[in-house]
Amino acid sequence: MSKQFNQSSIRAFPCQVALGEGVAVKFTAGYIVAATAATDKIIGVTSVDNDAGQDAHVLLRSGSGTANLRAGGNIAVGDYVTATTAGEHIATTTAGNEIVGLAIETAADDGFFEAILWTGTVKA
């Protein structure tokens, strides 16, 4: 059993694929990969680009603060956002979707925006 302990909102995890900054991520077979669905078990977002085989630095959803997220569609201030294809973020109001954050900036598709990291799901 691991005795590792982390008091920070950021953590490095093993990653076999290259991921860009602001990508929603989940675990698959012990490695970090891009989340691809709003119902994935999203643990956080990447804080910087990483190369394949390099640890990914992840801002944990359970942590405090804000993060720069990559938009997968138009985002408005106050939108709850979740993951979509390739770990990009879209606005959501669908019950059961994982909430990655609350947008505090607007963004267009493939742009970046600042969001407050959030845990929980959209309620019906």
Helices and strands as residue ranges (DSSP letters): E 10-13, E 24-28, E 31-34, E 44-46, E 56-60, E 66-70, E 80-83, G 85-87, E 89-91, E 101-103, E 112-117
